Amino acid sequence: MFLISVVGVAAVIICFIVPLNGAASRGLSGIGYIKAAKCNFILNIMGIYSTVDDIINRRRNRLKLPQKKDQVAVITGGSRGIGLEVVKKLLKCEMSVAIGCRNVLSGEEVVKKIREDGILSGDVKVYHLDMESMTSVREFAVKVKADYPKIHVLINNAGIMFAPFKLTGGDDPLNPVMESHFSVNYAGHFLLTHLLLPNLKNAGQEDIQHARVVNVSSIAHFAGDINFEDIASEKCYMPGAAYAQSKLAQVLFTRHLEKLFQDSDIPIHVYAVHPGVCDTDLFKGTYIKKAMPWLVHFFFKHPARGATTIMFPAVAPTAESLGGTYLSNCEVYTPSASARDDTKAKELFNYTCTLLGIEQFIPQVL
């Protein structure tokens, strides 16, 4: 067993030494190349660490699903990968689930397959949601708020990783220009959380059970930096850095919003979660997936186990006291030093509110 573990870890290290993805950088100068190398190095190291940690702490990553009949969960990106596995578990909790995804027909086919596979509990609806468009986020929020006056759990799960350079929005002042990772992974969920606040507050009960917002982040945030001078990466773009920046933004948002809720006596908790290095479509196109798919399948977490990590803060009674924390394998972990920078968190929060045209994130009258 020890020999297998040693060989496995060595194989993972070898695979992570090669570049992660073929998506092209742009605008790199001499210093830019150094920054890119540093970012990729940290991503590699943290990827190795997380893979080993997932193996070592496999037994901790467990959760007995509680029954949550008559409660509502909203999840973005719930039609495939980890999100799909989360939906299955939410339904097993007998919850009503609202799925936001880009292709409604595909989402409905997935739901049909879930039912055919024997998960008959809970209710589920599929809505159109494109996280690249703040207009779509607003339209999704209007529909969900009308259908579910109380929302007990919001899981901000949709995401992209190592994508080619792309600017989103720009067609409307309320749909500003953003780099795609920043838009999909962070800003869209920032806006959605703001829009659903009244319904979340309606579901939360002080001293009994708070409503919960779960931001699906990543250990990649350790490689992240918030570059306010070029936050859309128009001058210099590195896929890994853009991804890491968006994931760091999620953790900063989590910590700052939890503090705001506590200061305002609002019964909502916020959590940031690293689901682990999981074998999902996010790794499609990466060199490691192309070169050694067998290794990815063997060593990376199955999406169902990644979903368990997300479900813990979403429904576990013991997570009630863990608001504002960064979690992995159903345990509290310490995020990066940058993620613990309260000044940076407040600056990013205010910047994002201005970017999205949010005058007051928490309305005086909810």
C-alpha positions, 0 to 999 in steps of 0.5 A: 500500500505504501509503495502504491501511494509513493508511486501514485504521488510521484506520478502526480508530481510528474504530470503537474510539472508540465504546463496545465493547459494549452490556452494561450497567454497574451501581452506577456513582457519579460516580467510577465513571463516571470509572473506567469511561471510563478503562477503556474508553479504555485498552481502545480504545487497546490494541485499536488498538495490537494491531490495528496490531501484528498487521498489522505483525508478521504475518510473525513470527506463524508456526510450523512444527508439530513432530510430537508423537506420543504426547503429550497436550494438554488444552484448554478451550473447544476447540469454536469460535473460536480454540480450534477452530483450536488443536485442528486444529493440535494434531491435525496435530502427531499429539497426543492432544487432550482438549477441554473444552466446555459442549456435548459433542454440539456438540463431537463434531460439530466433531470430525467436521467436522475429520475430514471436512476431512482432518485424520486424525492424532492422537486426540481426546476431548470432555468436558463442562466448564462453567467457571462451575462449579468442581464441573464443573471438578473433575469434568472433571479427574477424568475427564481425569486417569484417561484421561491419566496424562501431560499434556504441554500444558494450554491454558487457553483458554475465555473470555467477554468484556463479558458482562452482570453474573452471579454464578456458584456459591454452591451449595457451599463448593467452588463459591464465588460469583464474577463470571462473567468472574473465574470463567470466564477465571481462577479455573476455570483456576487450579483446573484447573491445580492439579488436573492438576499431578500429570499435568503433572509426570509428563510434564515432563522436567527439562533435556529438555522441560518440560510446558507450561501456556498461559494465553490472556490478552489485551492488555486486561490493561493496563486491568485492576486487581485490586479486592480490596474488590469482586472480584466486582463486586457493588457496581459492575460495568463489563463492560470492567473485569471482563474486564480484571481477569480477564485481568490475573489470568491474567498475574499467575498465570502469572508467580507460578506459574512462579516457584513451579515453578522454586523447587520444581524442578518441570518445568513452564513457564507462559506467558501469551499474547495471541492478538491481536484476532481475528474470533471470536464474542467480538465478537458483540454489540459495536458494532463488529461490528454497525456495521462487520462488514466492517472486523472481517473485514478488519482483525482476525486470522483465528482460525487466526493467533491459534491460531498465537500460542497454539501457539508456547508450547505446542509450539515447541522455542524456547519452552522457555526462555521460561517465565513470559513474556507472548507475542504474535505468537510474540514476548516482549512486556512486560506492564503494570506491574500485571502485573509487581507480584510483591506483587500476584501473591502476594496474588492467588494466596493469595486465590484459593487461599482462595476455592477451598479449596486448602490447598496449590497444589503438594502436597508429594508429587506 
